[in-house]
Amino acid sequence: MSSTAIDSAIARRGSHQGRRSVTARLPRPPVADQPRWSVVIPVHNCADYLSRALPEVISQLATRDDAEIIVVDDASSDNPAQVVDRLGRGRVQYRANPAHLGAVSTFNRCLALATGELVHLLHGDDAVLPGFYTAMEQALAEPTMVAAVCRVRDLDAHDTPLYMTRSYRKGTGVWTNALDAFAVSNRVRAPGIVVRRAAYERVGGYRTDLPHAADWDMWTRLAAQGPIVFVDEVLAVYRRHDTSDSWPRIRTGANVRERVSAISVVSAYVAPNRRAPTTRKALAYSVVFAARTALSLVKAGEWSAAGRQAHEAVRCVWLMPGGVPVDEHSISAAR
Protein backbone atom coordinates (compact mmCIF):
# COMPACT_ATOMS: atom_id res chain seq x y z
CA MET A 1 0.00 0.00 0.00
CA SER A 2 1.37 3.40 -0.94
CA SER A 3 1.94 6.24 1.53
CA THR A 4 -0.84 8.24 -0.16
CA ALA A 5 -3.30 5.38 0.23
CA ILE A 6 -2.37 4.94 3.90
CA ASP A 7 -2.85 8.67 4.55
CA SER A 8 -6.25 8.64 2.85
CA ALA A 9 -7.47 5.59 4.75
CA ILE A 10 -6.32 6.89 8.12
CA ALA A 11 -7.80 10.32 7.50
CA ARG A 12 -11.19 8.74 6.72
CA ARG A 13 -10.97 6.57 9.83
CA GLY A 14 -10.01 9.54 12.00
CA SER A 15 -13.07 11.48 10.82
CA HIS A 16 -15.36 8.69 12.06
CA GLN A 17 -14.04 8.28 15.61
CA GLY A 18 -17.53 8.73 17.04
CA ARG A 19 -18.65 5.50 15.42
CA ARG A 20 -18.23 1.96 16.69
CA SER A 21 -14.61 0.89 16.86
CA VAL A 22 -12.83 -0.10 13.67
CA THR A 23 -9.73 -2.27 13.96
CA ALA A 24 -8.59 -2.43 10.36
CA ARG A 25 -6.23 -5.16 9.25
CA LEU A 26 -2.72 -4.06 8.40
CA PRO A 27 -1.42 -4.49 4.86
CA ARG A 28 1.45 -6.93 4.63
CA PRO A 29 4.68 -5.39 3.32
CA PRO A 30 6.57 -7.18 0.53
CA VAL A 31 8.75 -9.82 2.19
CA ALA A 32 11.80 -8.91 0.10
CA ASP A 33 11.64 -5.32 1.37
CA GLN A 34 10.94 -6.07 5.02
CA PRO A 35 13.53 -4.77 7.50
CA ARG A 36 14.10 -6.45 10.83
CA TRP A 37 13.15 -3.38 12.92
CA SER A 38 10.58 -0.61 12.66
CA VAL A 39 10.77 2.06 15.34
CA VAL A 40 7.78 4.36 14.87
CA ILE A 41 7.56 7.46 17.05
CA PRO A 42 4.21 9.28 17.25
CA VAL A 43 4.57 12.90 18.35
CA HIS A 44 2.25 15.76 19.20
CA ASN A 45 3.79 18.88 20.70
CA CYS A 46 6.64 17.06 22.44
CA ALA A 47 9.64 18.14 20.34
CA ASP A 48 11.79 18.72 23.42
CA TYR A 49 11.25 15.17 24.65
CA LEU A 50 11.80 13.85 21.11
CA SER A 51 15.18 15.58 21.02
CA ARG A 52 16.14 13.64 24.17
CA ALA A 53 14.81 10.27 22.98
CA LEU A 54 15.95 10.19 19.35
CA PRO A 55 19.75 10.10 19.89
CA GLU A 56 19.57 6.89 21.97
CA VAL A 57 17.37 5.14 19.40
CA ILE A 58 19.75 6.11 16.59
CA SER A 59 22.80 5.13 18.64
CA GLN A 60 21.48 1.62 19.21
CA LEU A 61 20.48 1.07 15.57
CA ALA A 62 23.07 3.20 13.75
CA THR A 63 25.20 0.30 12.54
CA ARG A 64 22.25 -1.70 11.19
CA ASP A 65 20.93 -1.49 7.67
CA ASP A 66 17.84 -3.55 8.55
CA ALA A 67 16.15 -0.93 10.74
CA GLU A 68 13.80 1.93 9.89
CA ILE A 69 13.02 4.84 12.22
CA ILE A 70 9.92 6.92 11.46
CA VAL A 71 8.64 9.99 13.32
CA VAL A 72 4.89 10.45 12.76
CA ASP A 73 3.72 13.98 13.53
CA ASP A 74 0.10 14.54 14.55
CA ALA A 75 -0.16 18.25 13.65
CA SER A 76 2.38 19.52 16.18
CA SER A 77 3.01 23.24 16.59
CA ASP A 78 6.57 22.88 17.96
CA ASN A 79 8.28 21.73 14.74
CA PRO A 80 9.40 18.13 15.35
CA ALA A 81 10.57 18.08 11.71
CA GLN A 82 13.39 20.39 12.75
CA VAL A 83 14.42 17.91 15.47
CA VAL A 84 14.51 15.12 12.89
CA ASP A 85 16.58 17.27 10.51
CA ARG A 86 19.01 18.23 13.29
CA LEU A 87 19.45 14.86 15.00
CA GLY A 88 18.30 12.24 12.50
CA ARG A 89 21.68 11.77 10.79
CA GLY A 90 19.85 10.79 7.61
CA ARG A 91 18.45 7.69 9.35
CA VAL A 92 15.06 9.03 10.41
CA GLN A 93 11.98 9.51 8.22
CA TYR A 94 9.55 12.31 9.05
CA ARG A 95 5.88 11.75 8.18
CA ALA A 96 3.18 14.33 8.95
CA ASN A 97 -0.42 13.25 9.41
CA PRO A 98 -2.79 14.60 6.74
CA ALA A 99 -4.79 16.23 9.60
CA HIS A 100 -4.89 16.15 13.39
CA LEU A 101 -6.04 12.58 14.05
CA GLY A 102 -5.62 12.23 17.80
CA ALA A 103 -3.45 9.74 19.66
CA VAL A 104 -5.08 6.40 18.87
CA SER A 105 -5.61 7.02 15.16
CA THR A 106 -1.99 8.19 14.99
CA PHE A 107 -0.90 4.91 16.58
CA ASN A 108 -2.80 3.10 13.85
CA ARG A 109 -1.09 5.15 11.18
CA CYS A 110 2.26 4.26 12.78
CA LEU A 111 1.44 0.57 12.49
CA ALA A 112 0.36 0.99 8.87
CA LEU A 113 3.62 2.78 8.00
CA ALA A 114 5.86 0.28 9.82
CA THR A 115 7.22 -2.44 7.53
CA GLY A 116 9.66 -4.17 9.89
CA GLU A 117 9.36 -7.66 11.31
CA LEU A 118 9.61 -6.26 14.84
CA VAL A 119 7.67 -3.08 15.64
CA HIS A 120 8.43 -0.68 18.50
CA LEU A 121 5.83 2.06 18.96
CA LEU A 122 7.79 4.57 21.04
CA HIS A 123 5.74 7.58 22.10
CA GLY A 124 7.62 10.82 21.50
CA ASP A 125 7.74 11.77 25.18
CA ASP A 126 9.12 8.36 26.27
CA ALA A 127 12.59 6.86 25.74
CA VAL A 128 14.69 3.72 25.58
CA LEU A 129 17.68 2.92 27.76
CA PRO A 130 20.97 1.40 26.54
CA GLY A 131 20.64 -2.21 25.40
CA PHE A 132 16.90 -2.06 24.69
CA TYR A 133 16.88 -3.25 21.07
CA THR A 134 19.49 -5.98 21.58
CA ALA A 135 17.67 -7.45 24.58
CA MET A 136 14.24 -7.31 22.97
CA GLU A 137 15.47 -8.86 19.74
CA GLN A 138 17.07 -11.71 21.66
CA ALA A 139 13.82 -12.23 23.56
CA LEU A 140 11.96 -12.59 20.25
CA ALA A 141 14.43 -14.99 18.65
CA GLU A 142 11.81 -17.74 18.75
CA PRO A 143 9.32 -16.97 15.93
CA THR A 144 6.31 -18.17 17.91
CA MET A 145 6.69 -15.36 20.47
CA VAL A 146 4.25 -12.57 19.58
CA ALA A 147 5.73 -9.81 21.76
CA ALA A 148 8.35 -9.00 24.38
CA VAL A 149 7.76 -6.78 27.43
CA CYS A 150 10.47 -5.27 29.63
CA ARG A 151 10.45 -3.39 32.91
CA VAL A 152 10.11 0.41 32.70
CA ARG A 153 11.14 3.38 34.80
CA ASP A 154 8.56 6.17 35.27
CA LEU A 155 9.88 9.74 35.32
CA ASP A 156 8.16 13.08 35.74
CA ALA A 157 8.58 16.06 33.43
CA HIS A 158 11.82 16.99 35.20
CA ASP A 159 13.35 13.49 35.04
CA THR A 160 12.63 12.76 38.70
CA PRO A 161 12.15 8.99 39.21
CA LEU A 162 8.60 8.13 40.27
CA TYR A 163 8.18 4.38 39.96
CA MET A 164 9.67 1.24 38.48
CA THR A 165 7.49 -1.53 37.10
CA ARG A 166 7.78 -4.83 38.88
CA SER A 167 9.25 -8.16 37.82
CA TYR A 168 6.46 -10.50 36.79
CA ARG A 169 8.79 -13.48 36.73
CA LYS A 170 12.34 -14.15 37.90
CA GLY A 171 14.63 -13.79 34.92
CA THR A 172 13.77 -13.40 31.26
CA GLY A 173 11.40 -15.97 29.78
CA VAL A 174 7.84 -16.72 28.74
CA TRP A 175 5.22 -14.86 30.77
CA THR A 176 3.07 -17.92 31.42
CA ASN A 177 -0.03 -16.18 32.80
CA ALA A 178 0.16 -13.02 30.66
CA LEU A 179 -3.40 -13.27 29.33
CA ASP A 180 -4.95 -13.65 32.78
CA ALA A 181 -2.81 -10.80 34.11
CA PHE A 182 -3.59 -8.46 31.20
CA ALA A 183 -7.34 -9.13 31.40
CA VAL A 184 -7.33 -7.79 34.96
CA SER A 185 -5.09 -4.76 34.65
CA ASN A 186 -2.79 -3.03 32.17
CA ARG A 187 0.64 -4.37 33.15
CA VAL A 188 2.52 -2.90 30.18
CA ARG A 189 4.06 0.53 29.67
CA ALA A 190 3.95 1.41 25.96
CA PRO A 191 7.71 2.11 25.54
CA GLY A 192 8.49 -1.30 27.04
CA ILE A 193 6.83 -3.56 24.47
CA VAL A 194 7.98 -4.77 21.06
CA VAL A 195 5.48 -6.65 18.90
CA ARG A 196 6.00 -8.94 15.96
CA ARG A 197 4.34 -7.26 12.99
CA ALA A 198 2.69 -10.52 11.96
CA ALA A 199 0.84 -10.44 15.29
CA TYR A 200 -0.42 -6.92 14.62
CA GLU A 201 -1.57 -8.14 11.21
CA ARG A 202 -3.63 -10.88 12.89
CA VAL A 203 -5.28 -8.73 15.58
CA GLY A 204 -5.68 -5.45 13.67
CA GLY A 205 -5.21 -1.89 14.89
CA TYR A 206 -5.97 -0.01 18.10
CA ARG A 207 -9.61 0.59 19.01
CA THR A 208 -10.58 4.25 18.64
CA ASP A 209 -13.55 3.89 21.00
CA LEU A 210 -11.23 3.24 23.96
CA PRO A 211 -8.99 6.33 23.87
CA HIS A 212 -7.53 5.82 27.35
CA ALA A 213 -7.53 2.02 27.27
CA ALA A 214 -6.74 1.22 23.64
CA ASP A 215 -3.29 0.01 24.62
CA TRP A 216 -4.67 -2.24 27.37
CA ASP A 217 -7.08 -3.82 24.90
CA MET A 218 -4.26 -4.27 22.37
CA TRP A 219 -1.90 -6.02 24.81
CA THR A 220 -4.70 -8.37 25.90
CA ARG A 221 -5.61 -9.17 22.30
CA LEU A 222 -1.96 -9.96 21.59
CA ALA A 223 -1.66 -12.19 24.68
CA ALA A 224 -4.70 -14.12 23.43
CA GLN A 225 -2.83 -14.74 20.15
CA GLY A 226 0.26 -16.40 21.57
CA PRO A 227 3.11 -16.35 24.09
CA ILE A 228 4.59 -13.12 25.48
CA VAL A 229 8.21 -12.93 26.65
CA PHE A 230 8.95 -10.99 29.83
CA VAL A 231 12.40 -9.36 29.82
CA ASP A 232 13.43 -8.90 33.43
CA GLU A 233 15.46 -5.73 32.87
CA VAL A 234 14.65 -2.01 33.13
CA LEU A 235 15.19 -0.88 29.54
CA ALA A 236 12.74 1.96 28.85
CA VAL A 237 11.41 5.21 30.29
CA TYR A 238 7.76 6.24 30.60
CA ARG A 239 7.10 9.94 31.06
CA ARG A 240 4.34 11.28 33.33
CA HIS A 241 3.53 14.96 32.79
CA ASP A 242 0.49 17.21 32.71
CA THR A 243 0.72 17.90 28.98
CA SER A 244 0.35 14.24 28.06
CA ASP A 245 -2.69 12.88 26.24
CA SER A 246 -3.84 11.18 29.46
CA TRP A 247 -3.95 14.27 31.67
CA PRO A 248 -7.35 15.72 30.59
CA ARG A 249 -9.00 12.35 31.28
CA ILE A 250 -7.32 12.04 34.66
CA ARG A 251 -8.62 15.47 35.67
CA THR A 252 -12.23 14.47 34.92
CA GLY A 253 -12.13 10.82 35.98
CA ALA A 254 -12.74 9.72 32.40
CA ASN A 255 -9.64 7.54 32.59
CA VAL A 256 -11.31 5.30 35.20
CA ARG A 257 -14.67 5.29 33.41
CA GLU A 258 -12.94 4.21 30.20
CA ARG A 259 -11.07 1.59 32.19
CA VAL A 260 -14.39 0.14 33.36
CA SER A 261 -15.69 0.16 29.78
CA ALA A 262 -12.54 -1.65 28.71
CA ILE A 263 -13.09 -4.37 31.31
CA SER A 264 -16.20 -5.41 29.36
CA VAL A 265 -14.01 -5.82 26.29
CA VAL A 266 -10.79 -7.39 27.56
CA SER A 267 -12.54 -9.94 29.80
CA ALA A 268 -14.03 -11.57 26.69
CA TYR A 269 -10.55 -12.77 25.70
CA VAL A 270 -10.38 -15.23 28.61
CA ALA A 271 -12.23 -18.53 28.79
CA PRO A 272 -16.02 -18.15 29.34
CA ASN A 273 -15.95 -19.78 32.77
CA ARG A 274 -13.38 -17.21 33.99
CA ARG A 275 -15.02 -14.05 32.65
CA ALA A 276 -17.25 -13.13 35.61
CA PRO A 277 -14.50 -13.47 38.25
CA THR A 278 -12.09 -11.68 35.91
CA THR A 279 -14.37 -8.63 35.69
CA ARG A 280 -14.74 -8.49 39.48
CA LYS A 281 -11.00 -8.74 39.98
CA ALA A 282 -10.45 -6.06 37.33
CA LEU A 283 -12.86 -3.76 39.16
CA ALA A 284 -10.94 -4.34 42.39
CA TYR A 285 -7.73 -3.36 40.63
CA SER A 286 -9.53 -0.28 39.27
CA VAL A 287 -10.37 0.76 42.83
CA VAL A 288 -6.70 0.53 43.76
CA PHE A 289 -5.66 2.33 40.56
CA ALA A 290 -8.09 5.23 41.13
CA ALA A 291 -7.21 5.51 44.82
CA ARG A 292 -3.48 5.64 44.11
CA THR A 293 -4.04 8.22 41.40
CA ALA A 294 -6.13 10.30 43.81
CA LEU A 295 -3.39 10.16 46.43
CA SER A 296 -0.77 11.27 43.90
CA LEU A 297 -3.00 14.15 42.84
CA VAL A 298 -3.50 15.23 46.46
CA LYS A 299 0.26 15.33 46.92
CA ALA A 300 0.49 17.49 43.81
CA GLY A 301 -2.22 19.85 45.09
CA GLU A 302 -4.72 18.80 42.39
CA TRP A 303 -7.68 18.50 44.75
CA SER A 304 -10.48 18.64 42.21
CA ALA A 305 -8.91 15.93 40.05
CA ALA A 306 -8.24 13.84 43.17
CA GLY A 307 -11.93 14.08 44.08
CA ARG A 308 -12.92 12.83 40.64
CA GLN A 309 -10.64 9.82 40.99
CA ALA A 310 -12.01 9.06 44.46
CA HIS A 311 -15.57 9.26 43.12
CA GLU A 312 -14.75 6.75 40.39
CA ALA A 313 -13.09 4.44 42.92
CA VAL A 314 -16.34 4.37 44.92
CA ARG A 315 -18.30 3.64 41.75
CA CYS A 316 -16.04 0.64 41.04
CA VAL A 317 -16.65 -0.67 44.58
CA TRP A 318 -20.39 -0.42 43.96
CA LEU A 319 -20.06 -2.40 40.71
CA MET A 320 -17.86 -5.16 42.13
CA PRO A 321 -20.47 -7.60 43.52
CA GLY A 322 -22.11 -8.14 40.11
CA GLY A 323 -19.10 -7.38 37.94
CA VAL A 324 -19.67 -5.84 34.51
CA PRO A 325 -21.26 -7.52 31.47
CA VAL A 326 -18.88 -8.93 28.90
CA ASP A 327 -19.17 -7.14 25.56
CA GLU A 328 -18.89 -10.12 23.25
CA HIS A 329 -20.37 -8.19 20.30
CA SER A 330 -17.60 -5.65 20.70
CA ILE A 331 -14.99 -8.38 20.70
CA SER A 332 -16.35 -9.99 17.55
CA ALA A 333 -16.25 -6.60 15.84
CA ALA A 334 -12.62 -6.14 16.85
CA ARG A 335 -11.47 -9.51 15.55
C-alpha positions in Angstrom: 0.0 0.0 0.0 1.4 3.4 -0.9 1.9 6.2 1.5 -0.8 8.2 -0.2 -3.3 5.4 0.2 -2.4 4.9 3.9 -2.8 8.7 4.6 -6.3 8.6 2.9 -7.5 5.6 4.8 -6.3 6.9 8.1 -7.8 10.3 7.5 -11.2 8.7 6.7 -11.0 6.6 9.8 -10.0 9.5 12.0 -13.1 11.5 10.8 -15.4 8.7 12.1 -14.0 8.3 15.6 -17.5 8.7 17.0 -18.6 5.5 15.4 -18.2 2.0 16.7 -14.6 0.9 16.9 -12.8 -0.1 13.7 -9.7 -2.3 14.0 -8.6 -2.4 10.4 -6.2 -5.2 9.2 -2.7 -4.1 8.4 -1.4 -4.5 4.9 1.5 -6.9 4.6 4.7 -5.4 3.3 6.6 -7.2 0.5 8.8 -9.8 2.2 11.8 -8.9 0.1 11.6 -5.3 1.4 10.9 -6.1 5.0 13.5 -4.8 7.5 14.1 -6.4 10.8 13.1 -3.4 12.9 10.6 -0.6 12.7 10.8 2.1 15.3 7.8 4.4 14.9 7.6 7.5 17.0 4.2 9.3 17.2 4.6 12.9 18.3 2.3 15.8 19.2 3.8 18.9 20.7 6.6 17.1 22.4 9.6 18.1 20.3 11.8 18.7 23.4 11.2 15.2 24.6 11.8 13.9 21.1 15.2 15.6 21.0 16.1 13.6 24.2 14.8 10.3 23.0 16.0 10.2 19.4 19.8 10.1 19.9 19.6 6.9 22.0 17.4 5.1 19.4 19.7 6.1 16.6 22.8 5.1 18.6 21.5 1.6 19.2 20.5 1.1 15.6 23.1 3.2 13.8 25.2 0.3 12.5 22.3 -1.7 11.2 20.9 -1.5 7.7 17.8 -3.5 8.6 16.1 -0.9 10.7 13.8 1.9 9.9 13.0 4.8 12.2 9.9 6.9 11.5 8.6 10.0 13.3 4.9 10.5 12.8 3.7 14.0 13.5 0.1 14.5 14.6 -0.2 18.2 13.7 2.4 19.5 16.2 3.0 23.2 16.6 6.6 22.9 18.0 8.3 21.7 14.7 9.4 18.1 15.4 10.6 18.1 11.7 13.4 20.4 12.8 14.4 17.9 15.5 14.5 15.1 12.9 16.6 17.3 10.5 19.0 18.2 13.3 19.4 14.9 15.0 18.3 12.2 12.5 21.7 11.8 10.8 19.9 10.8 7.6 18.5 7.7 9.3 15.1 9.0 10.4 12.0 9.5 8.2 9.5 12.3 9.0 5.9 11.8 8.2 3.2 14.3 8.9 -0.4 13.2 9.4 -2.8 14.6 6.7 -4.8 16.2 9.6 -4.9 16.1 13.4 -6.0 12.6 14.1 -5.6 12.2 17.8 -3.5 9.7 19.7 -5.1 6.4 18.9 -5.6 7.0 15.2 -2.0 8.2 15.0 -0.9 4.9 16.6 -2.8 3.1 13.9 -1.1 5.1 11.2 2.3 4.3 12.8 1.4 0.6 12.5 0.4 1.0 8.9 3.6 2.8 8.0 5.9 0.3 9.8 7.2 -2.4 7.5 9.7 -4.2 9.9 9.4 -7.7 11.3 9.6 -6.3 14.8 7.7 -3.1 15.6 8.4 -0.7 18.5 5.8 2.1 19.0 7.8 4.6 21.0 5.7 7.6 22.1 7.6 10.8 21.5 7.7 11.8 25.2 9.1 8.4 26.3 12.6 6.9 25.7 14.7 3.7 25.6 17.7 2.9 27.8 21.0 1.4 26.5 20.6 -2.2 25.4 16.9 -2.1 24.7 16.9 -3.2 21.1 19.5 -6.0 21.6 17.7 -7.5 24.6 14.2 -7.3 23.0 15.5 -8.9 19.7 17.1 -11.7 21.7 13.8 -12.2 23.6 12.0 -12.6 20.2 14.4 -15.0 18.7 11.8 -17.7 18.8 9.3 -17.0 15.9 6.3 -18.2 17.9 6.7 -15.4 20.5 4.2 -12.6 19.6 5.7 -9.8 21.8 8.3 -9.0 24.4 7.8 -6.8 27.4 10.5 -5.3 29.6 10.4 -3.4 32.9 10.1 0.4 32.7 11.1 3.4 34.8 8.6 6.2 35.3 9.9 9.7 35.3 8.2 13.1 35.7 8.6 16.1 33.4 11.8 17.0 35.2 13.4 13.5 35.0 12.6 12.8 38.7 12.2 9.0 39.2 8.6 8.1 40.3 8.2 4.4 40.0 9.7 1.2 38.5 7.5 -1.5 37.1 7.8 -4.8 38.9 9.3 -8.2 37.8 6.5 -10.5 36.8 8.8 -13.5 36.7 12.3 -14.1 37.9 14.6 -13.8 34.9 13.8 -13.4 31.3 11.4 -16.0 29.8 7.8 -16.7 28.7 5.2 -14.9 30.8 3.1 -17.9 31.4 0.0 -16.2 32.8 0.2 -13.0 30.7 -3.4 -13.3 29.3 -4.9 -13.6 32.8 -2.8 -10.8 34.1 -3.6 -8.5 31.2 -7.3 -9.1 31.4 -7.3 -7.8 35.0 -5.1 -4.8 34.6 -2.8 -3.0 32.2 0.6 -4.4 33.2 2.5 -2.9 30.2 4.1 0.5 29.7 4.0 1.4 26.0 7.7 2.1 25.5 8.5 -1.3 27.0 6.8 -3.6 24.5 8.0 -4.8 21.1 5.5 -6.7 18.9 6.0 -8.9 16.0 4.3 -7.3 13.0 2.7 -10.5 12.0 0.8 -10.4 15.3 -0.4 -6.9 14.6 -1.6 -8.1 11.2 -3.6 -10.9 12.9 -5.3 -8.7 15.6 -5.7 -5.4 13.7 -5.2 -1.9 14.9 -6.0 0.0 18.1 -9.6 0.6 19.0 -10.6 4.2 18.6 -13.5 3.9 21.0 -11.2 3.2 24.0 -9.0 6.3 23.9 -7.5 5.8 27.3 -7.5 2.0 27.3 -6.7 1.2 23.6 -3.3 0.0 24.6 -4.7 -2.2 27.4 -7.1 -3.8 24.9 -4.3 -4.3 22.4 -1.9 -6.0 24.8 -4.7 -8.4 25.9 -5.6 -9.2 22.3 -2.0 -10.0 21.6 -1.7 -12.2 24.7 -4.7 -14.1 23.4 -2.8 -14.7 20.1 0.3 -16.4 21.6 3.1 -16.3 24.1 4.6 -13.1 25.5 8.2 -12.9 26.7 9.0 -11.0 29.8 12.4 -9.4 29.8 13.4 -8.9 33.4 15.5 -5.7 32.9 14.6 -2.0 33.1 15.2 -0.9 29.5 12.7 2.0 28.8 11.4 5.2 30.3 7.8 6.2 30.6 7.1 9.9 31.1 4.3 11.3 33.3 3.5 15.0 32.8 0.5 17.2 32.7 0.7 17.9 29.0 0.4 14.2 28.1 -2.7 12.9 26.2 -3.8 11.2 29.5 -4.0 14.3 31.7 -7.3 15.7 30.6 -9.0 12.3 31.3 -7.3 12.0 34.7 -8.6 15.5 35.7 -12.2 14.5 34.9 -12.1 10.8 36.0 -12.7 9.7 32.4 -9.6 7.5 32.6 -11.3 5.3 35.2 -14.7 5.3 33.4 -12.9 4.2 30.2 -11.1 1.6 32.2 -14.4 0.1 33.4 -15.7 0.2 29.8 -12.5 -1.6 28.7 -13.1 -4.4 31.3 -16.2 -5.4 29.4 -14.0 -5.8 26.3 -10.8 -7.4 27.6 -12.5 -9.9 29.8 -14.0 -11.6 26.7 -10.5 -12.8 25.7 -10.4 -15.2 28.6 -12.2 -18.5 28.8 -16.0 -18.2 29.3 -15.9 -19.8 32.8 -13.4 -17.2 34.0 -15.0 -14.1 32.6 -17.3 -13.1 35.6 -14.5 -13.5 38.2 -12.1 -11.7 35.9 -14.4 -8.6 35.7 -14.7 -8.5 39.5 -11.0 -8.7 40.0 -10.5 -6.1 37.3 -12.9 -3.8 39.2 -10.9 -4.3 42.4 -7.7 -3.4 40.6 -9.5 -0.3 39.3 -10.4 0.8 42.8 -6.7 0.5 43.8 -5.7 2.3 40.6 -8.1 5.2 41.1 -7.2 5.5 44.8 -3.5 5.6 44.1 -4.0 8.2 41.4 -6.1 10.3 43.8 -3.4 10.2 46.4 -0.8 11.3 43.9 -3.0 14.2 42.8 -3.5 15.2 46.5 0.3 15.3 46.9 0.5 17.5 43.8 -2.2 19.9 45.1 -4.7 18.8 42.4 -7.7 18.5 44.8 -10.5 18.6 42.2 -8.9 15.9 40.0 -8.2 13.8 43.2 -11.9 14.1 44.1 -12.9 12.8 40.6 -10.6 9.8 41.0 -12.0 9.1 44.5 -15.6 9.3 43.1 -14.8 6.7 40.4 -13.1 4.4 42.9 -16.3 4.4 44.9 -18.3 3.6 41.7 -16.0 0.6 41.0 -16.6 -0.7 44.6 -20.4 -0.4 44.0 -20.1 -2.4 40.7 -17.9 -5.2 42.1 -20.5 -7.6 43.5 -22.1 -8.1 40.1 -19.1 -7.4 37.9 -19.7 -5.8 34.5 -21.3 -7.5 31.5 -18.9 -8.9 28.9 -19.2 -7.1 25.6 -18.9 -10.1 23.2 -20.4 -8.2 20.3 -17.6 -5.6 20.7 -15.0 -8.4 20.7 -16.3 -10.0 17.6 -16.2 -6.6 15.8 -12.6 -6.1 16.8 -11.5 -9.5 15.5 
